[in-house]
Amino acid sequence: MAKLGILLTAGPFQFENWETAVNIADAALDKGHEVEMFFYLDGIYNPNRHQTFPDLPTLPKDRFAKLVERGAKPIACGVCVRARGQKGEDYIDGVPVGGLPDFAQILSDVDQLVTL
């Protein structure tokens, strides 16, 4: 079993990088691999519990919540969170606010890193 890391830097409504990240994570989990994620820069908006978007039946936060339920281990960058006026309670359950040392640990733990 391998461990996959995903660094997500784009916001949920700028590009479809979030969906690619979720699909890769789902595929890895389906094969029994571990998944660790780090939300960085505008990527911290992806697991925000206050997301709304007209006519979108499934929001990015919902897809990330399912990944957490399946065992993925995401972390949001604390500096990025504070710089954008967010707080830890703004995130879905299972997404702690951490820091760059957490990302460094992810880098040392994973077999492969995907950057989106």
C-alpha positions as CSV (number, residue, x, y, z in Angstrom):
1,M,0.0,0.0,0.0
2,A,1.4,3.4,-1.0
3,K,0.8,6.8,0.5
4,L,-0.3,9.6,-1.8
5,G,0.1,13.3,-1.0
6,I,-2.0,16.0,-2.7
7,L,-1.2,19.7,-2.6
8,L,-4.1,21.8,-3.7
9,T,-3.4,25.5,-4.2
10,A,-6.4,26.6,-6.4
11,G,-9.8,27.8,-5.0
12,P,-12.9,25.7,-5.7
13,F,-14.6,28.1,-8.2
14,Q,-11.5,29.3,-10.2
15,F,-10.6,26.0,-11.8
16,E,-11.6,22.4,-11.7
17,N,-8.4,21.4,-9.9
18,W,-10.4,20.5,-6.8
19,E,-12.4,18.0,-8.7
20,T,-9.3,16.4,-10.2
21,A,-7.8,16.2,-6.6
22,V,-10.9,14.5,-5.3
23,N,-11.1,12.1,-8.2
24,I,-7.4,11.1,-7.8
25,A,-7.9,10.7,-4.0
26,D,-11.0,8.6,-4.5
27,A,-9.1,6.3,-7.0
28,A,-6.2,6.0,-4.6
29,L,-8.5,5.1,-1.7
30,D,-10.4,2.6,-3.9
31,K,-7.1,0.8,-4.4
32,G,-6.3,0.8,-0.7
33,H,-3.7,3.5,-0.6
34,E,-3.5,6.2,2.0
35,V,-4.1,9.9,1.1
36,E,-2.8,13.0,2.8
37,M,-3.8,16.4,1.5
38,F,-2.6,20.0,2.2
39,F,-4.7,23.0,1.2
40,Y,-2.5,25.9,0.5
41,L,-3.0,29.5,-0.8
42,D,-6.5,29.8,-2.2
43,G,-6.9,26.0,-1.9
44,I,-8.0,26.6,1.7
45,Y,-11.4,27.6,0.4
46,N,-12.1,24.1,-0.9
47,P,-13.2,22.5,2.5
48,N,-14.9,25.7,3.8
49,R,-18.2,24.6,5.4
50,H,-20.0,27.9,4.4
51,Q,-19.8,27.2,0.6
52,T,-22.8,28.0,-1.5
53,F,-23.1,28.1,-5.2
54,P,-26.4,28.4,-7.2
55,D,-27.5,25.3,-9.1
56,L,-24.6,23.1,-8.0
57,P,-26.1,20.0,-6.4
58,T,-22.8,18.8,-4.9
59,L,-20.3,21.3,-3.6
60,P,-16.5,20.8,-3.3
61,K,-16.9,20.8,0.5
62,D,-19.2,17.8,0.2
63,R,-16.8,15.8,-1.9
64,F,-13.9,16.6,0.5
65,A,-16.1,15.5,3.5
66,K,-16.6,12.1,1.8
67,L,-12.9,11.8,1.4
68,V,-12.4,12.4,5.1
69,E,-15.1,9.8,5.8
70,R,-13.1,7.3,3.7
71,G,-9.9,8.0,5.6
72,A,-8.1,10.8,3.8
73,K,-6.1,13.1,6.1
74,P,-6.3,16.8,5.0
75,I,-4.8,19.8,6.6
76,A,-5.4,23.5,5.8
77,C,-2.4,25.9,5.9
78,G,-2.9,28.1,9.0
79,V,-1.0,31.1,7.5
80,C,-3.2,31.0,4.4
81,V,-6.3,30.6,6.5
82,R,-5.5,33.7,8.7
83,A,-4.4,35.7,5.7
84,R,-7.8,35.2,4.1
85,G,-9.8,36.0,7.2
86,Q,-10.8,32.4,7.8
87,K,-10.8,30.5,11.1
88,G,-10.6,26.8,12.1
89,E,-14.3,26.6,12.7
90,D,-14.9,27.6,9.1
91,Y,-13.8,24.1,7.9
92,I,-15.7,20.9,7.5
93,D,-15.1,18.3,10.2
94,G,-11.8,16.4,9.8
95,V,-9.9,19.3,8.3
96,P,-7.6,20.8,10.9
97,V,-5.7,24.0,10.5
98,G,-2.0,23.3,10.6
99,G,1.2,24.8,9.1
100,L,4.1,24.4,6.8
101,P,5.7,21.9,9.2
102,D,2.7,19.7,8.6
103,F,3.3,19.9,4.9
104,A,7.0,19.1,5.4
105,Q,5.9,16.0,7.3
106,I,3.5,15.0,4.5
107,L,6.4,15.4,2.0
108,S,8.5,13.1,4.1
109,D,5.7,10.5,4.5
110,V,4.3,10.1,1.0
111,D,5.5,8.0,-1.9
112,Q,4.2,10.5,-4.5
113,L,3.0,14.1,-4.4
114,V,0.4,15.5,-6.8
115,T,0.3,19.3,-7.0
116,L,-2.7,21.0,-8.4
